[in-house]
Amino acid sequence: CTVLFYFLLLHSDTGRPSCNRCDRRLSCDCSRGGFTRVPMVTDRALTLDLSFNNITEVTDVDLTGHEQLRALSLHGNRLVVIDPSAFNSLWSLEELDLSDNQLTALDPRWFSKLGALQQLNLLNNPYSCIGSAPVFDGLVRLRRLAFGGPALREIQRGALSGVSQLEELTVHANNLTRYESGALAYVWPLGRVTLSLHGPFLTDRALASSVLADVSYPETPMVLEDLYLIGNESVKPFYETAKRRVRYITFRNLFISDETIVRLLVVVNGVPVISFIVDNVTLTGEGRWERANWTDHRAVDEFVVRNVVVLDVFKFVSFLQLQFLLQYPRKVSVINSKAFVLPCPTSSLLMNLQYFDLSDNLLTDMTLTETLCNGNGTLKDLRVLNVSGNALKSLSTVSRLVTKLRKLTHLDISRTDYSFMPQSCPWPSTLRHLNISGAKLTTVTPCLPTTLEVLDLSNNDLKDFTVALPSLRELHLSGNKFLRLPPGNLFLNLQALTIQSNTLNMFDRSDLQSYKRLSNLQAGQNKFVCSCDFVAFLQSTIKGDGDVQLTDGEESYVCDSPLYLQGEQVGQVHLSVVVCHRVLFVSVSCGVALFVGVLLCILLWRLHAFWYIKMTWAWLKAKHSSRRRQRLRDDPSSDALLTFDAFVSYSERDATWVENFLVPELEEPSEAGENSMNPRPLRPLTLCLHKRDFLPGQWIVDNIMSAMERSRRTVFILSENFVQSDWCRYELDFSHFWLFDGDAGGDPAILILLEPLSKDDIPKRFCKLRKLMSSTTYLEWPQEEERREEFWRSLRNSLRGGEEDD
């Protein structure tokens, strides 16, 4: 059975695509990949995003082996079929998104093994009924559930069977026509509920009332979407929320008239509604509110209006009639509603106001002056003011307007048109948080209040920061043009610094040490030069060495240069010793090279390699001069150029024999012997001796070569002293090249053995000389005196070349 299972598994995988887009956190993003089947990914994946593909079916083996998977998204595909056991192996799955597909029915078997599931999204599928089967039975850990869509027509009583508590419930039922009372009533506690009931509010308000009754709890925030409230009848379902004293109500995508607002205020009269939020609202009418001025809404603490479109805005009379409502809230937000002014009389109605948000409107310096009543301190309890995203240009104007707000601690004037910061500005002494990000500032001046604890100057055109802020704890400078970190001695209490997306090249430990209390740094997404010091420092900081932590993640720190490291994460860079310690490397390399060179020189000296090199050079020179020498020998007219009859090579220890016997015998005039056939006196021979005839100061090789060129013969006085003498060996070496090379044209040398010496005593490297000794007759110095005359006669004949007969 096991073999059959794996066979079927492998067979079913045939033709399946693969997805390799998984990061180091084992999060696989396979969205928008054009897949028509569930692709194969690593079985160690923790999250798998398959959204926005063309997958139509999930088979029983597509997700086999993914026991560790925590989150799976199949949102935005064309799913029609899901095998009943498709998710059985996903024991650890916590999030599942099947929204925006083509599932016509929900099968309880899909979720039967998902005991760890916490979040399930089934929105916008064409199923028409929910509750006919206990779809969610067994999902005891489920905390977020979303279902419904345009096709949903019926919700039956068993819809949420098995679900005990939820943090968030979302139901899209704009076309709901049948609802069994109590279908959504058994979930408690219920953290938040979002309902889309456009159709029921228009056509079947009793059904809408029944739905609201089942999910209305005093502490459960309720979000109502896609409502069209015109006329008194349209607010009847809200009697259920009023009866159950719902305290947090949000309207999203609302079309309503002023008359309906008045009616709604009457319905919730006396109900302690704390938060009233309206998002994406279209308002019609003339602003007649007086019929609700008797109602009691003193419990209202927060009033938020976002993205408001007022039809026929010039017909609206005034908001002054809303005094009965505006005098209570502590938090008022009018966001992105094209408001260009709030008249001072209306602002004065906000007597308890502590939080005021007028962001993303059409305010100017002049209309803001009117809204804040020319800075006379009307909003005396105001603590937070947000006027970001307006067309404000004068920083000195806003500072003057808030000076008398004695309790103001937070001011947001970001995304404005400030391009200039004056040298000094008045501020309330209570101001702690200031946001001027997204402006056009180029310099920072002492205009900034010294009481600040949090300052945001992100996304400006700043290049430096030279203002001391001793109380500052957080500084945000991302998106500017800083080349270096600001001096730390300006911020004695700074704990967090954000300076991402600037032009920082590098920073080091000394830069951070100037910040006495800095613990969190975000400096990624800069153009870092990955020098050795910077890489080593940053890698140690990433590992947690030191007091400062990089809280934006090591993936934010990427090399921009040198070019071969561009795009590499600094934490993954490994630089060689050659790059990082160039001076040391060169020094060590030179030292090693010098040592090796000295060692090599010593070795070569011991092996006489230098002499061989010189000999080779001399041999080459000899080859070039061989023709000239041969011409000198062959041409009788050149005898005058041959200065010596013989060049004598001998050991210094044999100099006594040379000077006492050889030189007197050959260089002194002598008469012809008795047996000589030539009665003429013999001319004396001229010998070349190194002690006498070599030119001082010249290289010995040049002297030897010169002497041999000017001599007819070469005489070697061989002895043990000769063989052991380095200089004699050098002369012998050179002669080896000069005389015994076939191309040199040299004559054989005359060898005189002062003492018995075999060819084995000659160094083996002089192979031609050894061969010559074995094939050529040489003269031996006789120890008997009576044989010496014959020795001298033979030597003279050899040197004279036949001038004297034996």
Secondary structure, 3 states (H helix, E strand, C coil): CHHHHHHHHHHHCCCCCECCCECCCCEEECCCCCCCCCCECCCCCCEEECCCCCCCEECCCCCCCCCCCCEEECCCCCCCEECCCCCCCCCCCCEEECCCCCCCCCCHHHHCCCCCCCEEECCCCCCCEECCCCCCCCCCCCCEEEEECCCCCEECCCCCCCCCCECEEEEECCCCCEECCCCCCCCCCECCEEEECHHHHHHCHHHHHHHHHHHCCCCCCEEEEEEEECCHHHHCCHHHHHHCCCCEEEEEEEEEEHHHHHHHHHHCCCCCCCEEEEEEEEEECCCCCHHHCCCCCCCCCEEEEEEEEECCHHHCCCCHHHHHHHCCCCEEEEECCCCCCCCHHHHHCCCCCCEEECCCCCCCHHHHHHHCHHHCCCCCCCCEEECCCCCCCCHHHHHHHHCCCCCCCEEECCCCCCCCCCCCCCCCCCCCEEECCCCCCCCCCCCCCCCCCEEECCCCCCCCCCCCCCCCCEEECCCCCCCCCCCHHHCCCCCEEECCCCCCCCCCHHHHHCCCCCCEEECCCCCEECCHHHHHHHHHHHCCCCCCEECCCHHHCEEEECHHHCCCEHHHCCCCHHHHCHHHHHHHHHHHHHHHHHHHHHHHHHCCHHHHHHHHHHHHHHHHHHHHHHHHHHCHHHHHHCCEEEEEECCHHHHHHHHHHHHHHHHCCECCCCCCCCCCCECCCCEECHHHHCCCCCCHHHHHHHHHHCEEEEEEEECHHHHHCHHHHHHHHHHHHHHCCCCCCCCCCEEEECCCCCHHHCCCCCHHHHHHHHHCCCEECCCCHHHHHHHHHHHHHHHHCCCCCC
